[in-house]
C-alpha cells in the first residue's frame, strides 16, 4: 500500500509563493507519474500539473508560467512550486500517484492553500 503525505500548505498573501511537497512510501515512486490536483469549495477537483517518469511536465492553463512541478526520485518526493499566487488559487491541493502501465492510483490527504487578496 502506498501512502502519500503532502505538506507545505498555508496562508499567503496574493503575489506570494508557497512550495508544496508530497512524499511517497514504498518503492514505486520512480516508475510512477505524479500529479497535483486541487479542489476549491463547491467546485470539482481539477488537474493542476503532471510530471512523468521521464520528467516531462504539463500544466493547466490557469497556472502556466506561475507553477512548477518537479520530482526527486532519491527522496520519493514531488514538489509544486507556486509563485505569483492569486486568490483563485485557494483550494485543497492533492497529490496523485499513478504507476506506469497500470490503472492503479493513489491520493494524498490534501493540504490547504489559502491566498488572501
N, C-alpha and C positions, 0 to 999 in steps of 0.2 A: 504494500500500500504506500502510495506516495503522499507526502504531506507538503503543502506549500504554505509558507509563512511570510506574509507581507509586513513591511514596516516603512516608516518614513512619512506617513501622512501627518496632517496637522492643519493649523490655521495660518494663512499667509495673506498679505495684502496684495491687491491687484498689481501686476507688474513684477511680483516677486518670483522666487524659484523654490522648488522642492525636488528631492530625489527619492523616489520610491525604490525599495528593494524587495525581492521575493526569493527566499531561499528554499530549495527543494531537497527533500530527503531522498534516500535511495541512490541508485546508480544508473538511472535512465536519462538524467538531465542532458548529457552530451548528445544523445540521439533523439532529442525532442525539440519540436518547435515551441516557442514560448510567446505568449501574447499578454497584453494588458487590455482589459475591458474596463468600462466604467458605467455606473448607473446612477443617474440623478433621480431625485424624488419624483414619482409619478411618471417616469419615463422608462423605456425599455433599455436593457443593457446593450451597450454599443462597443464595437471593437475600436480600440484606440491605436494600437501598434502591434506589429508582429516581427519576430526575428526567427529565421530558420536556423537549422544546424550548420548551414554554410554562411551564416551571418548576413544573409540578405534581409533587408528590412522593408517594411511597408507601414504607412501611416494613414489615419483618417485625414480627410482634407482639413478638418477643423483644427488639427494640431500640427500640421506640416510646418516645418521651419521653427517650431517652438519646442517640441518634444523630441527626445532622442532615446531610443531603446538600445540596450547593449546587454551583453552576457559575459560572464566569467565562468567558463566551464570548470576551472580548478576549484572554484568556490560554490559550484552548483547554484549560482545566483544570477538573476536577471534584474536589470535596473530600468527605471524610467526617469530620465532627467527632464524636468518640466520647467521651462523658462517662460517669461512674459505671461504669467498666469492671468487668466480673466475670470470674472465671476461665473461665467458659464462653464468653466472647468470644474466647478464644485460638484462633487459626486463621491460615491464609494468606488474605489478602484480595486479591481480584482486581477489576480494573476491566474494564468491558464497555461496548462502544460498538455501537449499532445505528442506522444511518442510517434516518430515517423512510421509510416505504413501501417498504422493501427487506427481504429476508431475509438480507442480509449482516450479519455481526457480527465483532467483533474482541475479543481478550482481551489484557490485560496479562500480565506475567510473574509478578505476585503479590508481596506484601510480607507478611512475618511479623509478626503481633501476638501477643505473649505477655503474659498477665496473671497475675501471681503473687498467690497468696492469703495 
